[in-house]
Amino acid sequence: MPIVDDARAETIRYHESYYSRHNLFDQDSWLKAPDQYLLALAERQAPLWRELTGGTEARPLKVVDLGAGVGRNAIPLACFLKENSIPALIDCLDLLPLSIDKLGQYAEKYGVSQYINGIVQDNDEFQPTTQYDLIIAISTLEHCSSKASLQALLQRLEKALAPQGHLIVEITTDRQVRAVEDNSLVETLVETPLEKSEVEALFRATLSPLQLVLEENFPYQEKIDLNGRKVFWSSCQTSKIFRKNA
Ligand SMILES: C[S@@+](CC[C@H](N)C(=O)[O-])C[C@H]1O[C@@H](n2cnc3c(N)ncnc32)[C@H](O)[C@@H]1O
């Protein structure tokens, strides 16, 4: 089996198991809270979004969340928009039918079903048919099937962003996993493992028409159980927000 197929199988196995064991907002999980930069962006944009969606040419705000999972980001965003009387439709894409089923259940539980449009969809094949005011791609781009496929997706996302729209991206780079017992390297599988410099080059090649409005990089380190083995996981998390001019 080609490495990318092994990696895709591992991605599916990991997420299906994780979403079955942890509920949205469980405190001892990475589902405990939404991305901090996303909600801060929503707070800042609320006045403009109210204008876009409340005037005589009123239309719902258009949002897409790629690799949305069970709604760690889309559900709190929908709650915020609802509380602020901003009508919106959030297209939530995920490879896994299980994610989209659970997302629908959480949307109902939190009273935001009318905001959430769950779609089983591989990011590699996403062909936007509308312009979006907000595009969210958090912890999912590294699961594209290749660098070429990721580059093509970024090009489509740049084109699909509406004037004054924002693209928020978080991506893991430079992952390294070492065994706790002897510090030896442990192979982990991700479809498109990337170095930070490669991500920068990809962003330069595809997103240069956009303005960079936020960049945060932080090292991530954790001692975890990986397939029955204690390992040190280390990587770099990069968050960026881009804006299209009016
Ligand atoms: C680490 S989780 C992040 C979920 C969500 N964005 C968040 O921040 O909570 C990665 C998600 O991407 C989804 N995914 C992985 N590969 C994908 C692909 N090729 N197309 C669409 N979704 C994918 C997984 O099923 C999973 O729900």
The ligand as a Gaussian input file, in Angstrom:
#p B3LYP/6-31G(d) Opt

LIG

0 1
 C       -7.162000      17.209000      14.060000
 S       -8.795000      17.130000      13.471000
 C       -9.273000      18.837000      13.536000
 C      -10.764000      19.016000      13.524000
 C      -11.211000      20.478000      13.633000
 N      -10.720000      21.286000      12.546000
 C      -10.722000      21.051000      14.944000
 O       -9.894000      21.958000      14.930000
 O      -11.209000      20.563000      15.968000
 C       -8.617000      16.872000      11.705000
 C       -9.963000      16.677000      11.007000
 O       -9.738000      16.673000       9.591000
 C      -10.482000      15.615000       9.022000
 N       -9.801000      15.222000       7.784000
 C       -8.643000      14.544000       7.661000
 N       -8.309000      14.420000       6.377000
 C       -9.270000      15.070000       5.664000
 C       -9.478000      15.296000       4.283000
 N       -8.625000      14.855000       3.363000
 N      -10.579000      15.982000       3.905000
 C      -11.464000      16.427000       4.830000
 N      -11.306000      16.237000       6.157000
 C      -10.225000      15.571000       6.567000
 C      -10.497000      14.533000      10.072000
 O      -11.543000      13.616000       9.897000
 C      -10.626000      15.368000      11.354000
 O      -11.960000      15.572000      11.717000

